[in-house]
Amino acid sequence: MSRPRYLALACGLLLAACGSQQDLKQVAGQPVPPTPYGRNDTLTATELLEPSPQAAPARSVELRRQSEEREDDPFDLPPEG
C-alpha cells in the first residue's frame, strides 16, 4: 500500500476509536422524540434507552450436563440440487 492509504487508514481508525462515554442528555430547546403509538405519557431518556424485550430477548443459561439426542426436525431438508 502507498503512504496516503496508510495515512487514511490510520486516520479512520483514530476517528472510529474516539467516542464519548458520558450519559446522554437532552439538548435544551430541542423536542423529545415522539411517543410510541398507543402511549399517552411521554418517555424519559432512561426509558427511551432501555431496549424492549423483543429487541433484547432473555437468554437461557442452562448448561448441558451430558449430550442428548436431537429431536427430528421436519424443516431440516437436504439442499435442492
C-alpha positions as CSV (number, residue, x, y, z in Angstrom):
1,M,0.0,0.0,0.0
2,S,1.1,3.5,-0.6
3,R,1.7,6.1,2.2
4,P,-1.5,8.0,1.6
5,R,-3.5,4.8,2.0
6,Y,-1.8,4.0,5.3
7,L,-2.4,7.6,6.5
8,A,-6.1,7.4,5.6
9,L,-6.5,4.0,7.3
10,A,-4.8,5.4,10.4
11,C,-7.0,8.5,10.5
12,G,-10.1,6.3,10.0
13,L,-9.1,4.1,12.9
14,L,-8.4,7.0,15.2
15,L,-11.7,8.6,14.3
16,A,-13.5,5.4,15.0
17,A,-11.8,5.0,18.3
18,C,-12.8,8.4,19.7
19,G,-16.2,8.4,21.4
20,S,-17.9,9.8,24.4
21,Q,-18.7,7.6,27.3
22,Q,-21.0,10.1,29.1
23,D,-24.7,9.7,29.7
24,L,-26.9,11.2,27.0
25,K,-28.7,14.4,27.9
26,Q,-31.5,16.2,26.1
27,V,-30.3,19.4,24.3
28,A,-32.1,22.5,25.7
29,G,-34.7,23.8,23.4
30,Q,-35.0,20.5,21.4
31,P,-38.2,18.5,21.5
32,V,-38.2,15.0,22.8
33,P,-38.7,12.1,20.3
34,P,-42.4,11.3,19.6
35,T,-44.1,8.9,21.9
36,P,-44.8,5.4,20.5
37,Y,-48.2,4.7,19.0
38,G,-50.8,3.9,21.7
39,R,-49.0,5.6,24.6
40,N,-50.4,8.7,26.3
41,D,-47.4,9.6,28.5
42,T,-44.0,10.9,27.3
43,L,-41.0,8.7,27.9
44,T,-37.9,9.7,29.9
45,A,-34.4,9.4,28.5
46,T,-33.8,6.3,30.6
47,E,-37.0,4.7,29.2
48,L,-36.0,5.5,25.7
49,L,-32.6,3.9,26.0
50,E,-33.9,0.7,27.6
51,P,-34.4,-2.0,24.9
52,S,-37.7,-3.7,24.6
53,P,-37.9,-7.4,25.5
54,Q,-38.4,-8.1,21.8
55,A,-35.2,-6.2,20.9
56,A,-33.1,-7.9,23.6
57,P,-34.6,-11.3,24.5
58,A,-33.6,-13.1,27.7
59,R,-31.1,-15.8,27.2
60,S,-31.2,-19.3,28.7
61,V,-28.0,-20.1,30.7
62,E,-28.9,-23.7,31.3
63,L,-25.8,-25.8,30.8
64,R,-26.0,-29.3,29.3
65,R,-24.6,-31.9,31.7
66,Q,-24.5,-34.6,29.0
67,S,-25.1,-34.9,25.3
68,E,-28.6,-35.5,24.2
69,E,-30.1,-36.9,21.0
70,R,-31.6,-34.2,18.9
71,E,-35.3,-34.4,18.0
72,D,-36.2,-35.0,14.4
73,D,-36.6,-31.6,12.7
74,P,-39.2,-31.7,9.8
75,F,-37.7,-28.4,8.4
76,D,-34.1,-29.8,8.2
77,L,-34.3,-30.7,4.5
78,P,-31.4,-31.5,2.2
79,P,-30.5,-28.8,-0.3
80,E,-32.2,-28.9,-3.7
81,G,-29.8,-29.7,-6.5
